[in-house]
Amino acid sequence: KQEVTQIPAALSVPEGENLVLNCSFTDSAIYNLQWFRQDPGKGLTSLLLIQSSQREQTSGRLNASLDKSSGRSTLYIAASQPGDSATYLCAVLYGQNFVFGPGTRLSVLP
Amino acid sequence: EAQVTQNPRYLITVTGKKLTVTCSQNMNHEYMSWYRQDPGLGLRQIYYSMNVEVTDKGDVPEGYKVSRKEKRNFPLILESPSPNQTSLYFCASSPLRDSGNTIYFGEGSWLTVV
């Protein structure tokens, strides 16, 4: 059974810092890995999708990497802003289903 | 506009009174899924469906039913709701045809069972 974990569970940083969120999965037989953002009480918004054949994806200040063999992905956020405060979830497409991690709650302080 | 629509968005109900949360998507997606989200427990899958008339249990199916009679609709049924089903519920869909596809979420349904 695929399990997805995320470290840290919560993170608080001052504005302007670069930061890294971590995601691990137990079975490397995934089709893709995605990072989502969720604001309190809201739905999930897809940020980046990395297909199994890819190593990384970039969008603006966000960069996500994927190392399938080690079962890890990182989300790098450059020059963090208060507007980045949210919960970030990773998910893998495994078999015919999506498996989600528990999320990292990020607070960026002004 | 491509979207996943859930109704109702907010509901307070009493223990034992059957209720249905509807979910509809306009993207012709094969895959649909229901999740519940509780503080400290993350997003937990209730049921999912790979296509019409095909449904499978997720991690927490107890107390819930689903049906997939049409491709666009995937209602979540609580036959006899209990207070421990108070939660934020999300419906989602995906084409799932290849590894480049993402999953789309509805805006969520806040359910309170008293």
HADDOCK unambig.tbl for C-alpha pairs under 7 A between the chains (distance, minus, plus):
assign (segid A and resid 31 and name CA) (segid B and resid 99 and name CA) 5.08 0.50 0.50
assign (segid A and resid 32 and name CA) (segid B and resid 99 and name CA) 5.60 0.50 0.50
assign (segid A and resid 42 and name CA) (segid B and resid 107 and name CA) 5.99 0.50 0.50
assign (segid A and resid 42 and name CA) (segid B and resid 108 and name CA) 6.73 0.50 0.50
assign (segid A and resid 43 and name CA) (segid B and resid 105 and name CA) 6.12 0.50 0.50
assign (segid A and resid 43 and name CA) (segid B and resid 106 and name CA) 6.20 0.50 0.50
assign (segid A and resid 43 and name CA) (segid B and resid 107 and name CA) 4.68 0.50 0.50
assign (segid A and resid 43 and name CA) (segid B and resid 108 and name CA) 6.05 0.50 0.50
assign (segid A and resid 44 and name CA) (segid B and resid 105 and name CA) 6.09 0.50 0.50
assign (segid A and resid 51 and name CA) (segid B and resid 99 and name CA) 5.72 0.50 0.50
assign (segid A and resid 51 and name CA) (segid B and resid 100 and name CA) 6.04 0.50 0.50
assign (segid A and resid 100 and name CA) (segid B and resid 43 and name CA) 6.80 0.50 0.50
assign (segid A and resid 102 and name CA) (segid B and resid 41 and name CA) 6.93 0.50 0.50
assign (segid A and resid 102 and name CA) (segid B and resid 42 and name CA) 4.58 0.50 0.50
assign (segid A and resid 102 and name CA) (segid B and resid 43 and name CA) 6.63 0.50 0.50
assign (segid A and resid 103 and name CA) (segid B and resid 42 and name CA) 6.89 0.50 0.50
